[in-house]
Amino acid sequence: MGVKIAALPVQFPAMANLSSVLKQLEQERNLLASQLKSLTNALSALNGTGNKRTGRIMSATGRARIAAAQRARWAKSKGLKVVSIASRRPRKMSAAAIARIRAAQKARWAKWRKQQKNA
């Protein structure tokens, strides 16, 4: 005489509580990690450490000149024909542009002298 008992899915209250505790702990860990990161950044800013090369951008022509110079060094060390890298000619500024720059500079100095005189 076997008595069959229907297996009902039983939700233990401790398991639901455990999952909510785990979620809270993860949130706390994430909060502490972000605070630690900001504290580390503040310390590195005060110590002067960190990435010193921010904002330094090299133009494509500058990179091309460096690459050409390196190729020339390799060719020279291997005994191959060295190709000249000095193909860039200097820029020529027009006389009108130079005159505008001079006039603007003179105006800036005149303004500065006037401010110094009045101060």
C-alpha positions as CSV (number, residue, x, y, z in Angstrom):
1,M,0.0,0.0,0.0
2,G,2.0,2.8,-1.2
3,V,0.8,6.3,-0.5
4,K,1.8,8.8,-3.2
5,I,2.6,12.2,-2.1
6,A,2.6,14.9,-4.7
7,A,5.8,16.8,-4.8
8,L,5.1,20.5,-4.6
9,P,7.7,23.1,-5.4
10,V,8.7,24.5,-2.1
11,Q,10.3,27.9,-1.9
12,F,12.3,28.2,1.3
13,P,12.3,31.7,2.7
14,A,16.0,31.5,3.5
15,M,16.9,31.1,-0.3
16,A,14.9,34.2,-1.3
17,N,16.6,36.1,1.5
18,L,20.0,34.8,0.5
19,S,19.6,36.0,-3.1
20,S,18.6,39.5,-1.9
21,V,21.6,39.6,0.4
22,L,23.8,38.6,-2.6
23,K,22.4,41.4,-4.7
24,Q,23.0,43.9,-1.9
25,L,26.6,42.7,-1.5
26,E,27.2,43.0,-5.2
27,Q,25.8,46.6,-5.2
28,E,28.0,47.4,-2.2
29,R,31.1,45.9,-4.0
30,N,30.4,48.0,-7.1
31,L,30.0,51.1,-5.1
32,L,33.2,50.5,-3.2
33,A,35.1,49.7,-6.4
34,S,34.0,53.0,-8.0
35,Q,35.0,54.9,-4.8
36,L,38.4,53.2,-4.8
37,K,38.9,54.1,-8.4
38,S,38.1,57.8,-7.8
39,L,40.4,57.8,-4.8
40,T,43.2,56.3,-6.8
41,N,42.7,58.9,-9.5
42,A,42.8,61.7,-6.9
43,L,46.0,60.4,-5.3
44,S,47.7,60.0,-8.7
45,A,46.7,63.6,-9.5
46,L,48.2,64.8,-6.3
47,N,51.3,62.8,-6.6
48,G,51.8,63.8,-10.2
49,T,51.8,60.2,-11.4
50,G,49.7,58.7,-14.1
51,N,49.5,59.3,-17.8
52,K,51.8,62.1,-18.7
53,R,51.1,61.9,-22.4
54,T,47.5,63.1,-22.5
55,G,46.7,65.5,-25.3
56,R,49.8,64.8,-27.4
57,I,48.7,64.1,-30.9
58,M,51.0,63.5,-33.8
59,S,49.9,64.4,-37.3
60,A,49.9,61.9,-40.1
61,T,52.8,63.6,-41.8
62,G,54.8,63.5,-38.6
63,R,54.2,59.8,-38.3
64,A,55.1,59.4,-42.0
65,R,58.4,61.2,-41.5
66,I,59.3,59.0,-38.5
67,A,58.4,55.9,-40.5
68,A,60.5,57.0,-43.4
69,A,63.4,57.8,-41.2
70,Q,63.2,54.3,-39.6
71,R,63.1,52.7,-43.1
72,A,66.1,54.7,-44.1
73,R,68.0,53.6,-41.0
74,W,67.1,49.9,-41.8
75,A,68.2,50.4,-45.4
76,K,71.5,51.9,-44.3
77,S,72.2,49.1,-41.8
78,K,71.4,46.4,-44.4
79,G,73.6,48.1,-47.0
80,L,70.6,48.9,-49.3
81,K,70.0,52.2,-51.2
82,V,69.0,54.9,-48.7
83,V,66.0,56.9,-49.9
84,S,66.0,60.6,-48.9
85,I,63.4,61.6,-46.3
86,A,63.9,65.3,-46.7
87,S,61.3,65.8,-49.5
88,R,59.3,68.3,-47.5
89,R,60.0,71.9,-48.4
90,P,59.4,74.6,-45.8
91,R,56.2,76.6,-46.0
92,K,56.4,80.1,-47.5
93,M,54.3,82.8,-45.9
94,S,53.1,85.6,-48.1
95,A,54.2,89.2,-47.4
96,A,50.6,90.2,-46.7
97,A,50.3,87.5,-44.1
98,I,53.5,88.6,-42.4
99,A,52.2,92.2,-42.4
100,R,48.9,91.1,-40.8
101,I,50.8,89.2,-38.1
102,R,53.1,92.2,-37.4
103,A,50.1,94.6,-37.2
104,A,48.2,92.3,-34.8
105,Q,51.3,91.9,-32.6
106,K,51.9,95.7,-32.5
107,A,48.2,96.2,-31.5
108,R,48.5,93.6,-28.7
109,W,51.7,95.3,-27.3
110,A,50.0,98.7,-27.5
111,K,47.0,97.4,-25.6
112,W,49.3,95.9,-23.0
113,R,51.3,99.1,-22.6
114,K,48.1,101.1,-22.2
115,Q,46.9,98.7,-19.5
116,Q,50.2,98.9,-17.7
117,K,50.2,102.7,-17.9
118,N,46.7,102.9,-16.5
119,A,47.3,100.4,-13.7
